[in-house]
Amino acid sequence: MEPPMEPSGGEQEPGAVRLLDLPWEDVLLPHVLSRVPLRQLLRLQRVSRAFRALVQLHLAGLRRFDAAQVGPQIPRAALAWLLRDAEGLQELALAPCHEWLSDEDLVPVLTRNPQLRSVALAGCGQLSRRALGALAEGCPRLQRLSLAHCDWVDGLALRGLADRCPALEELDLTACRQLKDEAIVYLVQRRGAGLRSLSLAVNANVGDTAVQELARNCPELEHLDLTGCLRVGSDGVRTLAEYCPALRSLRVRHCHHVAEPSLSRLRKRGVDIDVEPPLHQALVLLQDMAGFAPFVNLQV
């Protein structure tokens, strides 16, 4: 329960200007409240009815909302109040709400904000296909989406996203463990042409079939994370080297079936790869064991 608000007013010196006397639209909103952290806005709105009205007007015009600005744990009531009037959001990040965020909390926000371009729901395990369906259907301009560690994301949920989000460029599916090759193949066949960044890390059911189809359908792909994808092998990496000329970074740590010859072509192109070549690994190990850096003639 919020503490009672104090009435605005109070004594002031003759000729003095109170903060609330300044123009709201031209001064307070763009130049003052826009610099106040969300956590402080929650406190400010308790000062008086006038301040609450000012804060609500500011919140209604938000373009970006990151729950982390409120704190590591944000109460459900606080989130509902902060977003109740927002209808122009373009970016929404709700990771700090992961323990309790439900479809009932999220879907109304998505419905009121069709201009959303970036949504981060990492770790929000209480959601379901309904939330993703509302996002896909109601936010056609969506470009960036993080669903990392959302175990409820399956092939059917991803299919709706692929069918209805033509502007999608960045997608994080880290540890969405229900996903299999078939779901990724459908996604890239529908939306691969625009994808620039994709994470499939820690998905044990994703293998070369998905990676090869991804490579053939994602010519603009710049960043790919396959960390811990145990079924991915050298065949998939070779296909990436052949079909993805824009690739800038590749993560294949703990992909034990990916051999160095398949990575060498990408290294020559300057692609940033998170595993070192075997020779470098051997030299580092030797240095650790011997306590010095050996002089090795690497010329052939």
C-alpha positions as CSV (number, residue, x, y, z in Angstrom):
1,M,0.0,0.0,0.0
2,E,1.4,3.4,-1.0
3,P,1.8,6.1,1.7
4,P,-0.8,8.9,1.4
5,M,0.2,11.8,-0.8
6,E,0.7,15.2,0.6
7,P,-1.2,18.1,-1.0
8,S,0.9,20.3,-3.2
9,G,1.5,23.9,-2.2
10,G,3.2,25.4,0.8
11,E,4.6,28.8,1.6
12,Q,7.1,30.3,-0.8
13,E,8.8,33.6,-1.2
14,P,7.0,36.3,-3.3
15,G,8.1,36.0,-6.9
16,A,9.6,32.5,-6.5
17,V,8.9,30.0,-9.1
18,R,8.0,26.5,-8.1
19,L,9.2,23.5,-10.1
20,L,5.6,22.6,-11.2
21,D,5.1,26.2,-12.4
22,L,7.5,25.5,-15.3
23,P,6.0,24.4,-18.6
24,W,5.4,20.7,-18.4
25,E,5.5,19.8,-22.1
26,D,8.3,22.1,-23.1
27,V,10.6,22.0,-20.0
28,L,9.8,19.4,-17.3
29,L,9.1,16.4,-19.5
30,P,11.9,16.7,-22.0
31,H,14.6,18.2,-19.9
32,V,14.0,17.2,-16.3
33,L,11.9,14.0,-16.0
34,S,13.7,12.4,-18.9
35,R,16.9,12.4,-16.7
36,V,15.3,11.0,-13.6
37,P,15.8,7.2,-13.1
38,L,12.6,5.1,-12.9
39,R,13.3,4.2,-9.3
40,Q,13.2,7.9,-8.4
41,L,10.0,8.5,-10.4
42,L,8.3,6.0,-8.2
43,R,9.2,8.1,-5.2
44,L,8.5,11.4,-6.8
45,Q,4.9,10.5,-7.7
46,R,4.2,10.1,-3.9
47,V,5.0,13.7,-3.1
48,S,1.7,15.2,-4.2
49,R,-1.2,14.8,-6.7
50,A,0.4,17.3,-9.0
51,F,3.7,15.4,-9.1
52,R,1.8,12.1,-9.7
53,A,0.0,13.7,-12.6
54,L,3.4,14.9,-14.0
55,V,5.0,11.5,-13.6
56,Q,2.1,9.7,-15.2
57,L,2.3,12.1,-18.2
58,H,6.0,11.3,-18.5
59,L,5.4,7.6,-18.3
60,A,2.7,7.7,-20.9
61,G,5.2,9.1,-23.4
62,L,8.0,6.6,-22.7
63,R,9.8,5.1,-25.7
64,R,12.1,2.8,-23.8
65,F,11.4,0.9,-20.6
66,D,14.1,-1.2,-18.8
67,A,12.9,-2.8,-15.5
68,A,16.5,-3.0,-14.4
69,Q,16.4,0.8,-13.8
70,V,13.9,0.2,-11.1
71,G,16.0,-2.4,-9.3
72,P,17.0,-6.1,-9.4
73,Q,13.5,-7.1,-8.2
74,I,10.5,-5.1,-9.2
75,P,7.1,-5.8,-7.6
76,R,4.2,-6.7,-9.9
77,A,2.1,-3.6,-8.7
78,A,5.0,-1.3,-9.5
79,L,5.4,-2.6,-13.1
80,A,1.6,-2.3,-13.7
81,W,1.6,1.3,-12.5
82,L,4.7,2.3,-14.5
83,L,3.3,0.8,-17.7
84,R,-0.4,1.3,-17.4
85,D,-0.5,4.4,-19.7
86,A,2.4,3.6,-22.0
87,E,1.2,3.3,-25.6
88,G,4.3,4.3,-27.6
89,L,7.0,2.0,-26.3
90,Q,9.7,0.9,-28.8
91,E,12.0,-0.9,-26.4
92,L,10.9,-3.2,-23.5
93,A,13.2,-5.1,-21.2
94,L,11.7,-7.1,-18.4
95,A,14.4,-9.6,-17.2
96,P,14.2,-8.4,-13.5
97,C,10.6,-9.6,-13.5
98,H,11.5,-13.1,-14.5
99,E,10.3,-14.8,-11.3
100,W,6.7,-13.7,-11.6
101,L,6.0,-12.2,-15.0
102,S,2.9,-14.0,-16.5
103,D,0.9,-13.8,-19.7
104,E,-1.7,-11.7,-17.8
105,D,1.0,-9.2,-16.9
106,L,2.6,-8.9,-20.3
107,V,-0.1,-9.3,-23.0
108,P,-1.9,-6.1,-22.2
109,V,1.4,-4.2,-22.4
110,L,2.1,-5.7,-25.8
111,T,-1.4,-5.0,-27.0
112,R,-1.1,-1.3,-26.2
113,N,2.3,-0.9,-27.8
114,P,2.3,-2.1,-31.4
115,Q,5.4,0.0,-32.2
116,L,7.7,-2.2,-30.2
117,R,11.0,-2.9,-32.0
118,S,13.0,-4.5,-29.2
119,V,11.8,-6.9,-26.4
120,A,13.9,-8.7,-23.8
121,L,12.3,-11.5,-21.9
122,A,15.4,-13.4,-20.8
123,G,14.6,-15.9,-18.1
124,C,10.9,-15.2,-17.9
125,G,9.9,-18.8,-17.4
126,Q,6.3,-18.2,-16.3
127,L,5.2,-17.0,-19.8
128,S,3.7,-19.2,-22.5
129,R,3.0,-19.4,-26.2
130,R,0.1,-16.9,-25.6
131,A,2.6,-14.1,-24.8
132,L,4.7,-14.8,-27.8
133,G,1.6,-15.1,-30.0
134,A,0.5,-11.6,-28.8
135,L,3.9,-10.2,-29.5
136,A,4.1,-11.7,-33.0
137,E,0.6,-10.7,-33.9
138,G,0.6,-7.2,-32.4
139,C,4.1,-6.0,-33.0
140,P,4.9,-6.3,-36.7
141,R,7.9,-4.0,-36.5
142,L,9.8,-6.2,-34.0
143,Q,13.5,-6.3,-34.8
144,R,15.2,-7.6,-31.7
145,L,13.9,-10.3,-29.3
146,S,15.6,-12.1,-26.4
147,L,14.0,-15.3,-25.2
148,A,17.1,-16.7,-23.5
149,H,16.4,-19.4,-20.9
150,C,12.7,-19.5,-21.7
151,D,12.1,-23.2,-21.5
152,W,8.5,-22.8,-22.7
153,V,9.6,-21.8,-26.2
154,D,9.0,-24.7,-28.5
155,G,8.6,-25.2,-32.2
156,L,5.0,-24.1,-32.4
157,A,5.7,-20.9,-30.5
158,L,8.7,-20.1,-32.8
159,R,6.6,-20.8,-35.9
160,G,4.2,-18.0,-35.0
161,L,7.1,-15.6,-34.6
162,A,8.5,-16.6,-38.0
163,D,5.2,-16.2,-39.7
164,R,4.4,-12.7,-38.4
165,C,7.6,-10.8,-37.7
166,P,9.1,-9.7,-41.1
167,A,11.5,-7.2,-39.6
168,L,13.2,-9.6,-37.2
169,E,17.0,-9.0,-37.2
170,E,18.3,-10.3,-33.8
171,L,17.0,-13.3,-31.9
172,D,18.4,-14.9,-28.8
173,L,17.2,-18.5,-28.2
174,T,19.9,-19.4,-25.7
175,A,18.9,-22.5,-23.7
176,C,15.4,-22.8,-25.3
177,R,15.9,-26.5,-24.9
178,Q,12.7,-27.7,-26.5
179,L,13.8,-26.4,-29.9
180,K,14.9,-28.9,-32.5
181,D,16.4,-28.7,-36.0
182,E,12.9,-28.5,-37.6
183,A,11.9,-25.4,-35.7
184,I,15.2,-23.6,-36.7
185,V,14.8,-24.6,-40.3
186,Y,11.3,-23.2,-40.5
187,L,12.5,-20.0,-38.9
188,V,15.4,-19.3,-41.2
189,Q,13.4,-20.3,-44.3
190,R,10.8,-17.7,-43.4
191,R,12.9,-14.9,-41.9
192,G,16.6,-15.8,-42.6
193,A,17.1,-13.1,-45.2
194,G,17.0,-10.3,-42.6
195,L,18.6,-12.1,-39.6
196,R,21.9,-10.5,-38.5
197,S,22.4,-12.0,-35.1
198,L,21.2,-15.4,-33.7
199,S,22.0,-17.4,-30.6
200,L,21.2,-21.1,-30.4
201,A,23.6,-21.6,-27.5
202,V,23.1,-24.5,-25.1
203,N,20.5,-26.2,-27.3
204,A,21.5,-29.9,-27.4
205,N,18.8,-30.8,-29.9
206,V,20.2,-28.4,-32.6
207,G,22.7,-29.9,-35.0
208,D,24.2,-29.6,-38.5
209,T,20.9,-29.8,-40.3
210,A,19.7,-26.5,-38.7
211,V,23.1,-24.8,-39.1
212,Q,23.4,-25.7,-42.8
213,E,19.9,-24.5,-43.6
214,L,20.6,-21.4,-41.6
215,A,23.8,-20.7,-43.6
216,R,21.9,-21.1,-46.9
217,N,19.1,-18.7,-45.9
218,C,20.9,-16.0,-43.9
219,P,23.3,-14.1,-46.2
220,E,23.4,-11.1,-43.9
221,L,24.2,-13.0,-40.7
222,E,27.0,-11.3,-38.7
223,H,26.9,-13.0,-35.3
224,L,26.1,-16.6,-34.5
225,D,26.4,-18.3,-31.1
226,L,26.5,-22.1,-31.1
227,T,28.1,-22.5,-27.7
228,G,27.4,-25.9,-26.2
229,C,25.4,-27.2,-29.2
230,L,26.8,-30.7,-29.0
231,R,25.3,-32.0,-32.2
232,V,26.9,-29.3,-34.3
233,G,29.9,-30.4,-36.3
234,S,32.4,-29.5,-39.0
235,D,29.9,-29.9,-41.8
236,G,27.7,-27.1,-40.4
237,V,30.7,-24.8,-39.9
238,R,32.0,-25.4,-43.5
239,T,28.6,-24.4,-44.8
240,L,28.7,-21.2,-42.8
241,A,32.0,-20.4,-44.4
242,E,30.6,-20.9,-47.8
243,Y,27.3,-19.1,-47.6
244,C,27.7,-16.4,-44.9
245,P,30.1,-13.7,-46.3
246,A,29.0,-11.1,-43.7
247,L,29.8,-13.3,-40.7
248,R,31.9,-11.4,-38.1
249,S,31.8,-13.6,-35.0
250,L,31.2,-17.3,-34.3
251,R,30.9,-19.0,-30.9
252,V,31.6,-22.7,-30.9
253,R,33.0,-23.3,-27.5
254,H,32.1,-26.8,-26.2
255,C,31.1,-27.9,-29.7
256,H,33.3,-31.0,-29.6
257,H,32.6,-32.2,-33.1
258,V,33.8,-29.0,-34.7
259,A,37.4,-29.5,-36.0
260,E,40.0,-26.8,-36.7
261,P,40.1,-27.4,-40.5
262,S,36.5,-26.3,-40.8
263,L,37.3,-23.1,-38.8
264,S,40.4,-22.2,-40.7
265,R,38.6,-20.7,-43.7
266,L,36.7,-18.4,-41.4
267,R,39.8,-17.4,-39.4
268,K,41.5,-16.3,-42.7
269,R,38.5,-14.0,-43.3
270,G,39.0,-12.4,-39.9
271,V,36.0,-13.9,-38.3
272,D,36.2,-13.7,-34.5
273,I,36.0,-17.2,-33.1
274,D,36.0,-18.0,-29.4
275,V,38.2,-21.1,-29.6
276,E,42.0,-20.8,-30.2
277,P,43.8,-22.9,-32.9
278,P,45.3,-26.1,-31.5
279,L,48.9,-24.8,-31.9
280,H,48.1,-21.8,-29.8
281,Q,46.4,-23.9,-27.2
282,A,49.5,-26.2,-27.1
283,L,51.8,-23.2,-26.6
284,V,49.7,-21.8,-23.8
285,L,49.7,-25.2,-22.1
286,L,53.4,-25.5,-22.5
287,Q,53.9,-22.1,-21.1
288,D,51.7,-22.9,-18.1
289,M,53.7,-26.1,-17.5
290,A,57.2,-24.8,-18.0
291,G,56.7,-21.3,-16.6
292,F,58.1,-19.5,-19.7
293,A,57.2,-18.8,-23.3
294,P,59.2,-21.1,-25.6
295,F,60.8,-19.9,-28.7
296,V,59.1,-21.9,-31.5
297,N,59.9,-21.6,-35.2
298,L,56.5,-21.6,-36.8
299,Q,57.8,-21.2,-40.4
300,V,57.3,-24.1,-42.7
